[in-house]
Amino acid sequence: MHSDVSIARFKQFPRLMWILLFGSFITRGSYFMVWPFLAVILYEKFALSATEVGLVLSCAAFIAVFTSFIGSALSDRIGRQKLMYLTGILYIISFSLLAEVDSVNGYAIVMTLCSIATSLWRPLTSATIGDIIDDPQTRELAMQSLYFIVNVGCAVGPMLGMWLGLTGQQSSFYITAAAFAVLILLLYWGFAHQATQGVNGTIEQVPDELIPTMGDPVAAVKRKPAHVSRQQVVAILLQDKLLQCLIFANILCMFIYAQMDSSLIQYLTRANAPDLLQLISAMIFTNALVIVSTQFLLLRLMAGYSLIHRIQFGLVLLMASQVWLAYNPIDLFWGWIGAVVVMSLAETILFPTMNVHIDRLAPKHLRGAYFGASSFYEVGFAIAPLGGGIILDHLGGYWLFIIGAILSLVVIYLYNMLETLPRPDFAAMKRE
């Protein structure tokens, strides 16, 4: 019965949803052919310290966080379609430039552009799914599917990059630029077939009482929220104490997880781990393979638990992975892979559930603003390279991961107190 229901919900996906899934696969696959090796390129090309590499990565990510919030909130007013096109063009330009830069300052500037594009694209995609799929359960399946297909791309990308001999080659960034060019064309085709789009690319306004539900994409994209000024949006977000605590907790969570993408690779590089490039590719492949093979199984097994309890269980696994990383010998190849397996199981539970959590918290007329606010999670990713680099330079890899385990306990506590925090009265706001 469960399988039949899932198949029926898959059939409710509109064409644009399938384009988003396919586009996410080709772009993530090409992205992970090259991006994880950027820290290695900076170290080998410019002999930067762990702190200096972290500073370059963190500055780029920090600027992107605030750009993402502004852009996502703006999408509620001018339409997701226009911003997705602009973001895709920014991807193409930035990755093309990344294939040509030859200075530290050049890398810093262009990586900032890449990070801005990435931080804009993620919440735009999630908010668009909310626009085109109205039924909550179908929408949750869509978000899980998006996360699944992204990780299929992550699994294929690094291994394909190794097979083609692209890892560590600067010119391979052109592949990611080409993938986004293909995605823009697919999006244009998909939006063109959404007969419900207005002439200016925004969503047409139709009274709520005339809109049917149950996953009808035609109905869902027609509903335009009531106009809310930027000052009102900020005031609402400031009143939502639950959202603020959630953002802080997830910033800490992202800080812990992001060490795999930056500081762990720097640690292995500087410690002269055997077969470094093969180990990095194997860890990325393992991460994605575990997610791809276990995501829907874990979703089914944990269906009877609340979102909060699912997230707390994922955090326990994340804490365990940090302890494993702290004690794993530098030359134990399969030990690193085992720790990544545990961390990947945590990610499988945490990341898609966080998106579903925000989707359930967000009022329909502020979906873009709430997904934009959730982009502040990326502050954790932004400070992770710098914070991790400083810890590596002054305390070493052991304390990097022990601190990660301690922070996992803090996040578990924060999630435990979420339900006690006040939220705005959205019903009263609608009556005003």
Buried (B, 14 or more C-beta within 10 A) or exposed (E): EEEEEBEEBBEBBBBBBBBBBBBBBBBBBBBBBBBBBBBBBBBEBBEBBBBBBBBBBBBBBBBBBBBBBEBBBBBBBEBBBBBBBBBBBBBBBBBBBBBEBEEBEEBBBBBBBBBBBBBBBBBBBBBBBBBBBBBBBBBBBBBBBBBBBBBBBBBBBBBBBBEEEBBBBBEBBBBBBBBBBBBBEBBBEBBEEBEBBBEEBBBEEBEEEEBEEEBBBBBBBBBBBEEBEEEEBEEBBEBBBBBBBBBBBBBBBBBBBBBBBBBBBBBBBBEEBEEBBEBBBBBBBBBBBBBBEBBBEBBEEBEEEEBBEBBBBBBEBBBBBBBBBBEBEBEEBEBBBBBBBBBBBBBBBBBBBBBBBBBEBBBBBBBBBBBBBBBBBBBBBBBBBBBBBBBBBEEEBEEBBBBBBEBBEBBBEBBEEBEEEEEBEBEEBEEE
